[in-house]
Amino acid sequence: MSTHAKHEHAHDHDHHDHGHAEAAHNHQQNHQAHSHAADCCGHGAPKLVPLTELGARHNQAATGEVSTAIRIMQMDCPTEEALIRKKLGGMAGVSAMEFNLMQRVLTVSHAPHAIAPILQAVRSLGYTPEVADANTPPAAPTPEPAKPWWPLALAGVAALASEAVHWAGLPTWLAATLAVAAVLLSGVSTYKKGWIAITNGKLNINALMSIAVTGALILGQWPEAAMVMVLFTVAELIEAKSLDRARNAIQGLLQLAPELATVQQADGSWTEVAAKSVALHTCVRIKPGERIALDGQIVSGRSSINQAPITGESLPVEKTEGDAVFAGTINASGSFEYVVTATTGNSTLARIIHAVEQAQGARAPTQRFVDRFAQVYTPMVFAIAVAVALLPPLLMGGAWFDWVYKALVLLVIACPCALVISTPVTIVSGLAAAARQGILIKGGVYLEEGRKLVWLALDKTGTITHGKPVQTDFWALNGHAEAEVRSLAASLASRSDHPVSRAVADAAALEAVPLREVAAFEALPGRGTQGTVDGQRVVLGNHRLIHQLGLCSEALETQLSELEKQGKTVILLAQAEGAVMALFAVADTVKDSSRQAISELHALGLKTIMLTGDNTYTAKAIADQVGITEARGDLLPEDKLSIIESKIKGGRDKDSAVGMVGDGINDAPALARASIGFAMGAAGTGTAIETADVALMDDDLRKLPRFVRLSRQTHKLLLQNIALALGIKAVFLILTLTGLGSMWMAVFADVGASLLVVANGLRLVRFRG
């Protein structure tokens, strides 16, 4: 793991601990809200505290500084970033800058009085800064007005005409006039940006292109100067459109939530209103086939809901009273009413978009390397260009015209835009592809680190298993009738709230087993229950209770031991002063998806270990069922942490990583210490979205191998893009030095490489794993 990544994780440890403590609080809040939700709208509505405000950050920090998000629509690539960084870097009151080129947002940490000078400094560079409004989602910026197309088209015609005049041998002044017209029609913006860059001490692509075209005009290369400027402007336009596609890869999610919601009014009537104006605890009605506009909790009715936009689940999920629903999901044929638990800016969908956008702003390891490389690369190539222009004519008697021309071509090649833009486009495409499949990755660093996973530790309850015990076995003993003992057991079990008793009661309810009146019911803590049914005293309890009553036999002990070795919990029905009547086995069953997920992880070369607080027998039994290679039981949270640490320290390769999969709350220490912490079922837990390194929006473990495959594919494309960007420039560098390159070829080399790497990176958007 890289030093920087470790630093990020060191920071995340505190973040996790704080977040999970908050999660426990919110979990309790949610539970209380669920318990007190009324059967009709408007009464006892759940109160959920918003966890995140979307939009611009303009918040007072503990240090007295202010963090302001500024949207700059002209900030498309590292060219603009470098210029802004240099302009603001030396300003008094500015302490830090964070650039998100994909969302065109600059976040500045500064003294409270410095915002006006900052905005003025950005305007002096020719950009239009806009302090983002906290009520405006970052994914929906105000678009720039479209520029008219006719000047560029006219410039193209003029450049072609200049070329034709030159080849036809017509007067030079005519070719020159047409060329200058083409440059003025298409290149004023480039010259303006180039001049601003040069006056601020930066050599960006606009400055290099301005110098190159001006040099070509001075050398009398009229048609070529015109064609280069037109081609550059057209290519920049195409590149901007391609980048917009990458930039908008996640924005499609925002369109999933409808703008209107049918809300109950004070007089009981129903009216369609704007979703963004709907307050918490308001009652909303959903019709068949509608998309859900806001997060909430069903209080009346039932339906099946397609949750694919949030969780990536392919099949609809049945929902009834008390269940949560999410904005952007699609109702099927049923109708229901629900109370709003989160406003539009704080919905699960909005938090997903916000989390991905934050992840876009954080540089991944490869991106940090490329940025550092580009800082050395550009000055180096510029120095080579100056040397090419001066040294051969001065030292070897070369023709000034030829060598200055070659130097101008080199200047065009010098810009590292293709190299630098290749990494964020690829990372953003990967983050978007994951989000659309219900995998929320909290940063490019985790998307890249996923390919290094060697060990994956998994919690048992709720991760590998359903987390809800069900009855798996039943035997009537000592000649008792099955119907009789099942009715007795169900009558006692239905009076208890213990999960094991509930499993027996639920199994009986499914088969419509009749219940009887229970008198003198009594719970026996840690052992079971007892009561009087039809005049006889009966008990329903565990192995310990039967021992205490002296009702165990050698044969029964053997049977119980066999079941317990299978990871099952056994309870027995007995007459208080007689014999054991029946035996019931209960187990937390394994999810069907778990077996397939573990098999796929092993096929990818990962090693798995299960960490659980359950007894060792249960741990071993569940591990055997799903094919996990190692299982540890009877663990406390600190035990899980120490095992994760031992796996990290025991890794032979310093680049190997260890992942931990849990519920995001109980396994907090281990999740925080792991190289990558995966939170299961995060759709229902807002805090998990904000604190986990990777949040799986539903409980399907098959998303884990999908994440690993996506990480490996992302790394593969990153390497391809770096090789493409550098390779193309190297080829044209050699062609230029050997006299075979021309200026218009250099334009294709620069912007063509950018288009190639953008297109290659965008392939990840369609990744399905």
C-alpha positions in Angstrom: 0.0 0.0 0.0 1.4 3.4 -0.9 2.5 5.8 1.9 -0.2 8.3 0.8 -2.8 5.6 0.9 -1.7 4.6 4.4 -1.9 8.3 5.5 -5.4 8.4 4.1 -6.3 5.3 6.1 -4.7 6.7 9.2 -7.1 9.6 8.9 -9.9 7.3 8.1 -9.4 5.4 11.4 -10.6 8.4 13.4 -13.2 9.0 10.8 -14.5 5.5 11.1 -14.5 5.5 14.9 -16.4 8.7 15.0 -18.7 7.7 12.2 -19.6 4.4 13.8 -20.4 5.9 17.1 -22.7 8.3 15.3 -24.1 5.3 13.4 -25.1 3.5 16.6 -26.9 6.7 17.7 -28.7 7.0 14.3 -29.5 3.3 14.3 -31.2 3.7 17.6 -33.1 6.8 16.3 -34.2 4.8 13.3 -35.4 2.0 15.4 -37.4 4.3 17.7 -38.8 6.0 14.6 -39.8 2.6 13.2 -41.4 1.5 16.4 -43.5 4.7 16.8 -44.6 5.1 13.1 -48.3 5.2 13.1 -50.7 3.3 10.8 -51.7 6.4 9.0 -50.0 9.5 7.7 -49.5 12.5 9.9 -49.2 10.6 13.3 -46.1 9.5 14.9 -43.9 10.1 11.9 -40.3 9.1 12.3 -37.8 11.8 12.9 -34.4 11.3 11.2 -31.6 13.8 11.6 -30.1 14.8 8.2 -26.6 13.5 7.9 -25.2 15.5 5.1 -26.0 18.8 3.3 -25.4 18.5 -0.4 -24.1 21.4 -2.5 -21.4 24.0 -1.9 -19.4 24.0 1.3 -19.2 27.4 2.9 -18.8 26.3 6.4 -16.9 27.8 9.4 -14.1 25.5 10.3 -12.8 25.0 13.9 -9.7 27.1 12.9 -11.8 30.1 12.0 -11.2 29.5 8.3 -13.9 29.2 5.7 -14.2 26.5 3.1 -15.9 27.8 -0.1 -16.9 25.8 -3.2 -16.6 27.8 -6.4 -17.9 26.5 -9.6 -15.8 27.5 -12.7 -17.4 26.3 -15.9 -14.3 27.1 -17.9 -12.2 24.8 -15.7 -12.0 21.7 -18.0 -8.5 20.3 -17.7 -5.2 20.5 -15.8 -4.3 23.5 -18.0 -6.8 25.7 -16.1 -6.0 24.1 -12.8 -2.3 24.9 -13.0 -3.1 28.5 -13.9 -5.6 29.0 -11.0 -3.3 27.2 -8.5 -0.4 29.6 -9.4 -2.7 32.6 -9.2 -4.3 31.8 -5.8 -1.3 29.9 -4.3 0.5 33.1 -3.3 -2.5 35.0 -2.1 -2.7 36.0 1.6 -5.6 34.3 3.4 -5.6 31.2 1.1 -4.5 28.1 2.9 -5.6 25.2 0.7 -7.2 24.4 -2.6 -9.0 21.2 -3.8 -9.8 20.8 -7.5 -12.5 18.6 -8.9 -12.0 19.0 -12.6 -14.7 16.5 -13.5 -17.4 18.6 -11.7 -15.6 21.9 -12.4 -15.5 22.8 -8.7 -12.7 24.5 -6.8 -12.9 24.3 -3.0 -10.8 26.9 -1.3 -9.9 27.1 2.4 -9.4 30.7 3.3 -9.7 33.5 5.8 -13.3 34.8 6.0 -12.4 38.2 4.5 -10.6 36.7 1.5 -13.5 35.5 -0.7 -13.9 38.7 -2.7 -10.1 38.9 -3.6 -10.2 35.2 -4.5 -13.2 35.6 -6.9 -11.5 38.7 -8.4 -8.3 36.8 -9.0 -10.2 34.0 -10.8 -12.0 36.6 -12.9 -8.6 38.1 -13.9 -7.8 34.8 -15.6 -10.8 35.2 -17.8 -13.0 32.7 -15.9 -16.4 33.2 -14.4 -16.4 32.0 -10.8 -19.8 31.1 -9.2 -20.0 30.5 -5.5 -22.1 27.4 -5.4 -25.5 27.6 -3.7 -26.0 25.2 -0.8 -29.5 24.4 -2.2 -28.2 23.6 -5.7 -26.9 20.0 -6.1 -23.4 20.0 -7.4 -24.4 17.6 -10.2 -26.7 20.2 -11.8 -24.5 23.3 -12.5 -25.8 26.1 -14.7 -24.5 25.3 -18.2 -22.5 27.7 -20.2 -24.4 29.4 -23.1 -23.7 27.6 -26.4 -21.2 29.5 -28.6 -22.3 30.2 -32.2 -21.0 27.6 -34.7 -20.7 29.8 -37.8 -17.4 31.6 -37.0 -15.6 28.3 -36.7 -17.2 27.0 -39.9 -16.2 30.2 -41.7 -12.7 29.9 -40.3 -12.5 26.4 -41.7 -13.6 27.6 -45.2 -11.0 30.4 -45.0 -8.2 28.0 -44.0 -9.1 25.6 -46.9 -9.2 28.5 -49.3 -5.8 29.7 -48.1 -4.4 26.2 -48.7 -6.0 26.1 -52.2 -4.6 29.6 -53.1 -1.1 28.5 -52.0 -1.2 25.3 -54.1 -2.6 27.2 -57.1 0.3 29.6 -57.0 -1.9 32.7 -56.6 -0.6 35.8 -55.0 0.8 35.3 -51.5 -1.1 38.3 -50.1 -4.4 36.5 -50.8 -3.3 33.3 -49.0 -2.0 35.5 -46.1 -5.3 37.4 -45.9 -7.4 34.2 -45.8 -5.1 32.6 -43.2 -5.2 35.7 -40.9 -9.0 35.7 -41.2 -9.1 32.0 -40.3 -6.9 32.6 -37.3 -8.9 35.5 -36.0 -12.2 33.8 -36.5 -11.2 30.6 -34.7 -8.3 31.6 -32.4 -9.1 34.8 -30.5 -10.1 32.7 -27.5 -6.9 30.7 -27.7 -4.7 33.8 -28.0 -6.6 35.4 -25.0 -6.1 32.4 -22.8 -2.5 32.0 -24.0 -1.7 35.7 -23.1 -3.2 35.3 -19.6 -1.1 32.2 -19.1 2.1 33.8 -20.2 1.5 36.9 -18.1 1.0 34.6 -15.1 4.2 32.7 -15.8 2.6 29.5 -17.1 3.2 27.7 -20.4 -0.1 25.9 -21.0 -1.4 24.5 -24.3 -3.0 27.8 -25.2 0.2 29.7 -24.7 2.2 27.0 -26.7 -0.4 27.0 -29.5 -0.4 30.8 -29.6 3.4 30.9 -29.9 3.4 28.2 -32.5 0.8 29.8 -34.8 2.3 33.2 -34.4 5.7 31.7 -35.3 4.3 30.0 -38.3 2.8 33.3 -39.5 6.1 35.1 -39.0 7.8 32.3 -41.0 5.3 32.8 -43.8 3.6 29.4 -43.4 0.2 31.0 -43.9 -2.0 28.0 -44.8 -0.4 25.8 -42.2 -0.8 28.4 -39.4 -4.5 28.8 -40.4 -5.2 25.1 -40.6 -3.4 24.4 -37.2 -5.5 27.0 -35.4 -8.8 25.7 -36.9 -7.9 22.0 -36.3 -6.9 22.9 -32.7 -10.2 24.7 -32.0 -12.3 21.9 -33.5 -10.3 19.2 -31.6 -10.7 21.2 -28.3 -14.5 21.3 -29.0 -14.6 17.5 -29.5 -12.5 16.9 -26.5 -14.8 19.1 -24.3 -17.8 17.1 -25.5 -16.0 13.8 -24.7 -15.1 15.1 -21.3 -18.7 16.1 -20.7 -19.7 12.5 -21.2 -17.3 11.4 -18.5 -18.4 14.3 -16.3 -22.0 13.4 -16.6 -21.6 9.7 -16.1 -23.0 9.9 -12.6 -25.4 12.8 -13.2 -27.9 10.5 -14.9 -28.7 9.2 -11.4 -29.9 12.6 -10.4 -32.6 12.4 -13.0 -34.0 9.3 -11.5 -36.0 11.1 -8.8 -39.1 12.8 -10.2 -39.5 16.6 -9.6 -43.1 16.3 -8.3 -44.6 14.3 -5.4 -48.3 13.8 -4.5 -48.5 15.2 -1.0 -51.3 15.2 1.6 -52.5 18.7 2.5 -53.8 19.9 5.9 -57.4 19.4 4.8 -56.7 15.8 3.8 -56.7 16.4 0.1 -53.8 15.3 -2.2 -51.8 17.7 -4.4 -48.8 17.5 -6.6 -46.0 19.8 -5.4 -42.3 20.2 -6.2 -40.3 17.4 -4.5 -37.6 19.9 -3.3 -40.2 21.8 -1.3 -41.5 18.8 0.6 -40.7 18.9 4.3 -39.8 16.0 6.6 -42.6 13.9 8.1 -44.9 14.9 5.2 -47.2 12.2 3.9 -46.7 11.2 0.2 -48.9 8.9 -1.9 -47.4 6.6 -4.6 -49.4 5.3 -7.5 -48.7 2.1 -9.6 -45.8 2.6 -12.0 -44.5 5.8 -10.4 -41.0 6.7 -9.4 -40.5 7.5 -5.8 -39.5 11.2 -5.3 -38.2 11.1 -1.7 -36.9 8.7 0.9 -39.5 7.6 3.4 -41.1 4.9 5.5 -44.3 3.1 4.4 -47.3 3.7 6.7 -50.1 2.3 4.6 -50.3 -0.2 1.7 -47.8 -2.5 0.1 -46.1 -3.0 -3.3 -43.0 -4.5 -4.9 -40.3 -1.9 -5.8 -37.5 -2.0 -8.3 -34.5 -0.7 -6.3 -31.9 -1.2 -9.0 -31.0 2.5 -9.2 -29.9 2.4 -5.5 -28.9 -1.1 -4.7 -28.2 -2.6 -8.1 -30.7 -5.5 -7.3 -32.1 -7.0 -10.5 -35.3 -8.2 -8.9 -38.1 -6.1 -7.3 -38.3 -6.1 -3.5 -41.6 -6.6 -1.6 -42.3 -3.7 0.7 -45.0 -3.2 3.3 -45.8 -1.1 6.4 -42.7 -0.1 8.3 -40.3 -0.7 5.4 -38.0 2.0 4.0 -38.3 3.3 0.4 -35.7 5.3 -1.5 -35.9 8.2 -3.9 -35.3 7.2 -7.5 -36.7 3.7 -7.1 -39.7 2.5 -9.2 -43.0 1.3 -7.8 -44.6 -1.7 -9.5 -48.4 -2.4 -9.5 -49.2 -1.6 -5.8 -50.1 1.7 -4.2 -49.0 3.0 -0.8 -48.5 6.0 1.4 -45.3 6.9 3.2 -43.9 9.6 5.4 -40.8 11.5 4.3 -37.7 10.7 6.3 -35.2 12.8 4.2 -35.4 15.9 2.0 -34.2 15.9 -1.6 -30.8 17.2 -0.6 -30.3 14.5 2.0 -31.9 11.4 0.3 -29.9 8.2 -0.1 -29.7 8.9 -3.9 -28.3 12.4 -3.2 -25.8 11.0 -0.7 -24.6 8.5 -3.3 -24.1 11.3 -5.9 -22.4 13.5 -3.3 -20.1 10.6 -2.2 -19.1 9.9 -5.8 -18.4 13.5 -6.5 -16.2 13.8 -3.4 -14.4 10.6 -4.6 -13.8 12.3 -8.0 -12.1 15.2 -6.3 -9.6 13.0 -4.4 -6.6 12.1 -6.5 -5.9 8.3 -6.8 -2.3 7.1 -6.5 -1.8 6.9 -10.3 -3.2 10.3 -10.8 -0.9 11.8 -8.2 2.1 10.2 -10.0 1.0 11.5 -13.4 0.5 15.0 -12.0 4.1 15.0 -10.5 5.4 13.6 -13.8 3.7 16.3 -15.8 5.3 19.0 -13.7 8.7 17.8 -14.9 7.7 16.8 -18.4 6.3 20.1 -19.7 9.4 22.3 -18.8 11.6 19.5 -20.1 10.0 19.4 -23.5 9.9 23.2 -23.7 13.7 23.3 -23.0 14.2 20.8 -25.7 12.2 23.0 -28.1 14.4 26.0 -27.3 17.5 23.9 -27.8 16.2 22.6 -31.1 15.6 26.2 -32.3 18.9 27.6 -31.3 21.7 25.0 -31.1 21.7 23.5 -34.6 21.8 27.0 -36.4 24.4 28.4 -33.9 26.7 25.3 -33.6 26.2 23.4 -36.8 25.2 26.0 -39.3 21.7 24.7 -39.7 19.0 26.7 -41.4 17.2 28.9 -38.9 13.9 28.5 -40.8 13.9 24.7 -40.6 15.0 24.4 -37.0 12.7 27.1 -35.6 9.8 25.4 -37.4 10.7 22.1 -35.8 10.9 23.8 -32.4 7.4 25.3 -33.0 6.1 21.8 -33.7 7.7 20.5 -30.5 5.9 23.3 -28.6 2.5 21.9 -29.8 3.5 18.4 -28.8 4.7 19.6 -25.3 1.3 19.9 -23.6 0.7 16.9 -21.3 -3.1 17.3 -21.4 -3.8 13.8 -22.7 -1.5 12.3 -20.1 -3.0 14.2 -17.2 -6.7 13.9 -18.2 -6.4 10.2 -18.8 -6.4 9.2 -15.1 -9.4 11.2 -13.8 -11.6 10.2 -16.7 -10.8 6.5 -16.1 -11.3 6.8 -12.3 -14.6 8.7 -12.6 -15.9 6.2 -15.2 -15.0 3.4 -12.8 -16.7 5.1 -9.8 -19.8 5.8 -11.9 -20.0 2.2 -13.2 -19.7 0.9 -9.6 -22.4 3.3 -8.3 -24.9 2.2 -11.0 -24.4 -1.4 -9.8 -25.0 -0.6 -6.1 -21.3 -0.3 -5.2 -20.4 3.0 -3.7 -16.6 3.5 -3.7 -15.5 6.5 -1.5 -12.4 7.4 -3.5 -10.1 6.6 -6.4 -7.5 5.2 -3.9 -9.9 2.4 -3.0 -10.8 1.7 -6.6 -7.1 1.2 -7.3 -6.3 -0.6 -4.1 -9.0 -3.2 -4.8 -6.8 -5.1 -7.3 -4.2 -5.6 -4.5 -6.6 -7.5 -2.1 -5.0 -10.7 -0.9 -7.1 -11.5 2.1 -10.8 -10.7 2.6 -12.2 -11.1 6.1 -16.0 -11.4 6.5 -18.4 -11.1 9.4 -21.0 -13.9 9.6 -24.4 -12.5 10.7 -26.1 -10.4 8.1 -23.1 -10.7 5.8 -22.8 -14.3 4.9 -26.1 -15.3 6.5 -29.5 -13.7 6.5 -29.1 -12.6 10.1 -32.5 -14.1 11.0 -32.8 -17.6 12.5 -35.2 -20.0 10.9 -36.4 -23.5 11.9 -34.4 -26.1 10.0 -35.3 -29.4 11.8 -38.1 -30.9 13.9 -38.6 -34.3 15.6 -41.4 -35.6 17.8 -39.9 -37.9 20.5 -41.0 -40.6 22.9 -44.1 -41.5 20.9 -45.8 -38.1 21.0 -47.9 -37.0 18.0 -46.3 -34.4 15.7 -49.4 -32.2 15.6 -49.8 -32.2 19.3 -46.2 -31.2 20.1 -46.0 -28.6 17.4 -49.2 -26.9 18.7 -47.8 -26.9 22.3 -44.4 -25.5 21.2 -45.9 -22.9 19.0 -48.2 -21.7 21.8 -45.2 -21.1 24.1 -42.9 -19.7 21.4 -45.5 -17.2 20.2 -45.4 -15.6 23.7 -41.7 -15.0 23.6 -39.7 -12.3 21.7 -36.4 -14.4 21.6 -35.2 -14.8 18.0 -35.0 -18.7 18.4 -38.5 -18.8 19.8 -39.7 -16.5 17.0 -38.2 -18.9 14.4 -40.3 -21.8 15.9 -43.4 -19.6 16.0 -42.9 -18.4 12.4 -42.5 -21.9 11.1 -45.7 -23.0 12.8 -47.6 -19.9 11.5 -46.5 -20.8 7.9 -48.2 -24.2 8.3 -51.2 -22.7 10.2 -50.5 -24.8 13.3 -53.3 -24.0 15.8 -52.3 -22.1 19.0 -53.6 -22.9 22.5 -54.2 -20.7 25.5 -51.2 -20.6 27.8 -51.6 -19.9 31.5 -49.0 -18.9 34.0 -46.5 -18.1 31.2 -43.0 -17.4 32.5 -39.8 -16.6 30.7 -36.7 -18.4 32.1 -33.7 -16.0 31.3 -30.9 -17.8 29.4 -32.8 -21.1 29.3 -36.3 -20.8 27.7 -40.0 -20.4 28.7 -42.6 -22.4 30.6 -46.4 -22.3 30.9 -49.5 -24.4 31.5 -51.4 -25.6 28.5 -54.6 -27.7 28.9 -53.7 -28.3 32.5 -50.2 -29.7 31.9 -47.0 -27.8 32.7 -44.7 -27.7 29.7 -41.3 -26.1 29.0 -39.6 -25.0 25.8 -35.9 -24.4 26.4 -32.3 -25.0 25.5 -29.9 -27.9 26.3 -29.0 -26.4 29.7 -32.7 -26.3 30.9 -33.2 -29.9 30.0 -30.1 -30.8 31.9 -31.4 -28.9 35.0 -34.7 -30.8 34.8 -32.8 -34.1 34.6 -34.4 -35.1 31.4 -31.3 -35.7 29.2 -30.4 -39.2 28.0 -27.3 -40.5 26.2 -29.2 -40.9 22.9 -30.5 -37.3 23.2 -27.1 -36.0 24.0 -25.6 -37.6 20.9 -28.4 -36.1 18.7 -27.9 -32.7 20.2 -24.2 -32.8 19.8 -24.5 -33.7 16.1 -26.9 -30.8 15.4 -24.7 -28.3 17.3 -21.7 -29.4 15.3 -23.7 -28.3 12.2 -23.9 -24.8 13.7 -27.6 -25.2 14.7 -29.2 -24.0 17.9 -31.5 -26.7 19.5 -34.5 -26.1 21.8 -36.6 -28.8 23.3 -40.2 -29.2 24.4 -40.7 -31.2 27.5 -43.2 -31.9 30.2 -42.0 -30.2 33.4 -42.2 -33.5 35.3 -42.2 -36.0 32.5 -40.2 -36.6 29.4 -38.9 -34.7 26.4 -41.6 -34.4 23.8 -39.9 -32.8 20.8 -36.8 -31.3 19.4 -36.5 -28.2 17.2 -33.3 -27.0 15.5 -32.9 -23.4 14.5 -30.1 -21.9 12.4 -29.2 -18.6 10.7 -29.3 -19.7 7.1 -26.7 -18.8 4.5 -27.7 -16.5 1.6 -27.7 -18.2 -1.8 -25.5 -15.4 -3.1 -22.8 -16.0 -0.5 -21.7 -19.4 -1.9 -21.3 -17.9 -5.4 -19.5 -14.8 -4.1 -16.9 -16.9 -2.2 -16.4 -19.2 -5.2 -15.8 -16.1 -7.5 -13.4 -14.5 -4.9 -11.3 -17.7 -4.7 -11.3 -17.9 -8.5 -9.8 -14.4 -8.5 -7.0 -15.6 -6.3 -8.3 -14.1 -3.0 -8.1 -15.9 0.4 -11.1 -15.6 2.7 -11.5 -15.8 6.5 -14.7 -15.6 8.5 -14.6 -13.7 11.8 -17.6 -14.1 14.1 -18.7 -13.8 17.7 -20.7 -17.0 17.4 -19.3 -20.3 18.8 -16.5 -22.1 16.9 -18.8 -25.0 15.8 -21.2 -22.6 14.2 -18.4 -20.6 12.5 -16.9 -23.8 11.1 -20.3 -25.1 9.9 -21.2 -21.9 8.1 -17.7 -21.6 6.6 -17.9 -25.1 5.2 -21.3 -24.4 3.7 -20.0 -21.4 1.7 -16.5 -22.7 1.0 -14.5 -20.2 3.2 -11.0 -21.5 3.8 -10.6 -20.3 7.4 -13.0 -19.5 10.2 -12.6 -18.0 13.7 -15.4 -18.0 16.3 -16.0 -16.6 19.8 -14.4 -13.3 18.8 -14.8 -9.9 20.4 -14.4 -6.7 18.3 -10.8 -6.3 19.5 -10.1 -9.9 18.5 -11.2 -9.2 15.0 -9.0 -6.1 14.9 -5.9 -8.1 16.0 -6.6 -10.7 13.3 -6.8 -8.0 10.6 -3.6 -6.5 11.9 -1.8 -9.8 11.8 -2.9 -10.4 8.2 -1.7 -7.0 7.2 1.7 -7.5 8.9 2.0 -11.0 7.6 1.6 -10.0 3.9 4.7 -10.9 2.0 4.2 -8.2 -0.6 4.2 -4.6 0.7 1.5 -3.9 -2.0 -0.8 -6.6 -0.7 -4.1 -5.4 0.9 -6.5 -6.9 3.4 -10.3 -6.2 3.2 -12.9 -6.4 5.9 -16.6 -6.9 5.2 -19.1 -6.1 8.0 -22.3 -4.3 8.9 -20.5 -0.9 9.2 -21.3 -0.6 13.0 -20.4 -3.6 15.1 -17.2 -4.3 13.2 -16.0 -0.7 13.3 -12.4 -1.3 14.6 -11.7 -4.0 12.1 -13.3 -2.1 9.2 -11.2 1.0 10.1 -7.9 -0.9 10.3 -8.4 -2.9 7.1 -6.9 -1.6 3.9 -10.4 -1.4 2.5 -13.5 -1.5 4.7 -16.7 -2.8 3.0 -20.1 -2.0 4.7 -23.0 -4.3 3.8 -26.6 -3.1 3.2 -25.7 0.6 3.3 -28.9 1.7 1.6 -30.7 1.7 4.9 -27.8 3.2 6.9 -26.9 6.8 5.9 -23.8 6.8 8.1 -22.4 3.7 6.4 -22.5 5.6 3.1 -20.4 8.3 4.7 -17.9 6.3 6.7 -17.2 3.1 4.7 -14.4 2.9 2.2 -16.7 0.9 0.0 -20.5 0.6 0.7 -22.4 -2.3 -0.8 -25.9 -0.8 -1.1 -27.7 -4.2 -0.6 -26.7 -7.4 1.2 -25.5 -9.2 -1.9 -21.9 -10.5 -1.5 -21.5 -11.0 -5.2 -20.7 -7.3 -5.5 -17.3 -8.1 -3.9 -15.8 -10.0 -6.8 -17.4 -7.5 -9.1 -15.6 -4.7 -7.3 -12.3 -6.6 -7.5 -12.8 -7.2 -11.3 -13.6 -3.5 -11.8 -10.5 -2.5 -9.9 -8.3 -4.7 -12.0 -9.9 -3.4 -15.2 -9.5 0.2 -14.1 -5.8 -0.4 -13.4 -5.4 -2.0 -16.8 -7.0 1.0 -18.6 -4.9 3.4 -16.6 -1.8 1.7 -17.8 -3.1 1.6 -21.4 -3.9 5.4 -21.3 -0.5 6.4 -19.9 1.2 4.2 -22.6 -1.1 5.7 -25.3 -0.5 9.3 -24.2 3.3 9.0 -23.9 3.7 6.7 -26.8 1.9 8.9 -29.3 3.9 12.0 -28.2 7.2 10.0 -28.4 6.4 8.9 -32.0 5.7 12.5 -33.1 8.7 13.8 -31.2 10.9 11.5 -33.2 9.1 12.4 -36.5 9.7 16.1 -35.8 13.4 15.7 -34.9 13.9 13.7 -38.1 12.2 16.3 -40.2 9.1 14.3 -41.0 6.7 16.0 -38.6 4.5 19.0 -39.3 2.6 21.4 -37.2 -0.9 20.1 -38.1 0.3 16.5 -37.3 1.4 17.8 -33.9 -2.1 19.1 -33.3 -3.5 15.7 -34.0 -0.8 14.1 -31.8 -1.9 16.3 -28.8 -5.7 16.4 -29.1 -5.9 13.1 -30.8 -4.2 11.4 -27.9 -6.6 13.2 -25.5 -9.6 11.9 -27.4 -8.2 8.4 -27.4 -7.5 8.2 -23.7 -10.9 9.7 -22.9 -12.7 7.2 -25.1 -10.7 4.4 -23.6 -11.5 5.5 -20.1 -15.2 5.8 -20.9 -15.3 2.1 -21.6 -15.5 1.5 -17.9 -18.9 3.2 -17.7 -20.4 0.1 -19.5 -18.5 -2.3 -17.2 -20.9 -5.0 -15.8 -18.4 -7.2 -14.0 
